[in-house]
Amino acid sequence: MTRANSGFWVDFRKFVFRGNVIDLAVAVIIGSAFGKIVDSLVSDIITPALLQPALTAVGADDISKLSANGIKYGVFLATVINFLVIAFVIFLIIRAFEKAKNRLTRQEAIAEEAPVLDAAIVAQERTAAALDRLSRALETRNL
């Protein structure tokens, strides 16, 4: 019975310490922290800035206080705006990544098209060019 349990724990340890699981855990934690930052940005800065004129016209200090007959449409409105802003930010990020990916793909294609130069040939050409410059310099001194 001990042997079956140790096999289970060995398999579990292999699973947990697999690179993909750890990478996923790190991504989830960072994503959660980043989500809180974005939520605060949208809730505390962007939404009030966008809705301040409307809130002033209605005479409300906070969007969450907007309601009619017990229906808190202000909270709903803030949630919809939060969603739209977050979706827009994600769209911009994905678009930037796509542009960078396309640029990298083009650069790789250009690099593949470039002829591969042999280091010995390059060294010979540089040596020949240096000798040519040296001989011209010597000729100008002798004149």
LUMTIMI-996566 format. One record per residue (C-alpha): residue in three letters; y, x, z negated. Coordinates in steps of 0.25 Angstrom, whole numbers, plus 5000, padded with zeros to 4 digits. Layout:
<recs>
ALAYXZ/...
</recs>
This chain:
<recs>
MET500050005000/THR500950124997/ARG500750175011/ALA501150045018/ASN502450045010/SER502750185012/GLY502550165027/PHE503550045027/TRP504550125020/VAL504450245029/ASP504550145041/PHE505750085034/ARG506450215032/LYS506150265046/PHE506850135051/VAL508050145042/PHE508350285045/ARG508150275060/GLY509450315067/ASN509750175073/VAL509650105060/ILE510650195053/ASP511550195065/LEU511550035065/ALA511850035050/VAL513050125052/ALA513550045063/VAL513449915055/ILE514149975043/ILE515250035052/GLY515349905060/SER515449825047/ALA516649915042/PHE517349905055/GLY517149755056/LYS517849745042/ILE519049835048/VAL519149745060/ASP519049615052/SER520149665043/LEU521049705055/VAL520849575062/SER520949485049/ASP522049565042/ILE522949615053/ILE522649555067/THR522449405063/PRO523649395054/ALA524449465065/LEU524049365076/LEU524149245067/GLN525349275059/PRO526349185068/ALA525349075067/LEU525149085052/THR526649085050/ALA526848965059/VAL525748885051/GLY526348945038/ALA525049015033/ASP524949145027/ASP523549175030/ILE522649125041/SER521549085032/LYS522448985026/LEU522548905039/SER521848775038/ALA521848635041/ASN521148525033/GLY520248635027/ILE519948695040/LYS520248845039/TYR520648865054/GLY521448995050/VAL520149065045/PHE519449025058/LEU520649065067/ALA520649205060/THR519149225062/VAL519349185077/ILE520449285078/ASN519649395071/PHE518549375080/LEU519349385093/VAL520049515088/ILE518749575084/ALA518149535097/PHE519349595104/VAL519249725097/ILE517749735100/PHE518049705114/LEU519049825115/ILE518149915108/ILE516949885117/ARG517949895129/ALA518450035124/PHE516950085123/GLU516650035137/LYS517750105143/ALA517350235135/LYS515950215140/ASN516350195154/ARG517250325153/LEU516050405148/THR515150355158/ARG516150395169/GLN516350535163/GLU514850555162/ALA514650505177/ILE515750605181/ALA515050715173/GLU513750685179/GLU514450695193/ALA515050835190/PRO514250945196/VAL513451025185/LEU514051175186/ASP513151295183/ALA513751375172/ALA513451505179/ILE514151455192/VAL515351415184/ALA515451555177/GLN515351625190/GLU516451545196/ARG517351575184/THR516951715185/ALA517351725200/ALA518651645197/ALA518951745186/LEU518651865195/ASP519551805206/ARG520651795197/LEU520451935191/SER520451995205/ARG521751915209/ALA522451965196/LEU521952115199/GLU522452105214/THR523852055209/ARG523952175200/ASN523652275210/LEU524652225220/
</recs>
